[in-house]
Amino acid sequence: MKKLILISFLALICNLSFGQKENPFIRKGNKLYDKGKFNEAEIDYRKAMEVAPASAKSTFNLGNSLYRQENYEEAERNFMNAAGLLKPGDQAARAGALHNLGNTYLKAEKYQESVEAYKQALRLNPDDEDTRYNLAYAQRKLMQQQQQQQQQQKNNDKEDNRDEKNQQPQQDQSDQQDQKEQQQQQKPQISKQDAERMLQALKNDEQKTIDKVNKQKVKAVPSQVEKDW
């Protein structure tokens, strides 16, 4: 079974012809790159760019070394710049830059961007089977990503609905508590002194009532006790 070809151009790009005179720093960087010394190769490619900032080849190869070091964000920028610096007639080199750009997007899980980069590469080089294979792989990964996102959205919606149901009884209890507190707050509040005065007034009224009742009582007439003959 054929495996994904992620470096089909990375291994060859250093030897592609860009129609430019080769910079000595590029030659040195290429040798280091071939030995797997990607960090050291990066240094020489950057030096080459200082000498010729508009060099598509040094920009391209710098992207390769960064890709090998898994610095995908910066590699992405260099591949894009290289594709822009290349002349319209350098279709093979531009296709290589776009192929590598697609690989970089793929590594970063930017599947939609990866698909677009591979498509652009195939427009320039329709016979490239490696790019065609990578395109199919990127499309499959994009579909899986979209399905996962849809499933995650469904799970989030279910969780939100569950939270709403759980929050409703709590909200009802909170509303009842708020209503009870409002009712309590609406009750007239009296001070301690007023309460004592009211209590004393009630006692005074009660005493007056007792006194009035006592005055109205009829005095009892003592009854005669019969003698027991």
Sequence and secondary structure as in RCSB ss.txt:
>XXXX:A:sequence
MKKLILISFLALICNLSFGQKENPFIRKGNKLYDKGKFNEAEIDYRKAMEVAPASAKSTFNLGNSLYRQENYEEA
ERNFMNAAGLLKPGDQAARAGALHNLGNTYLKAEKYQESVEAYKQALRLNPDDEDTRYNLAYAQRKLMQQQQQQQ
QQQKNNDKEDNRDEKNQQPQQDQSDQQDQKEQQQQQKPQISKQDAERMLQALKNDEQKTIDKVNKQKVKAVPSQV
EKDW
>XXXX:A:secstr
     SSTTTTTGGGS  SS   HHHHHHHHHHHTT HHHHHHHHHHHHHH TT HHHHHHHHHHHHHTT HHHH
HHHHHHHHHHS TT HHHHHHHHHHHHHHHHHTT HHHHHHHHHHHHHH TT HHHHHHHHHHHHHHHHHHHHHH
HHHHHHHHHHHHHHHHHHHHHHHHHHHHHHHHHHHHS    HHHHHHHHHHHHHHHHHHHHHHHHH         
    
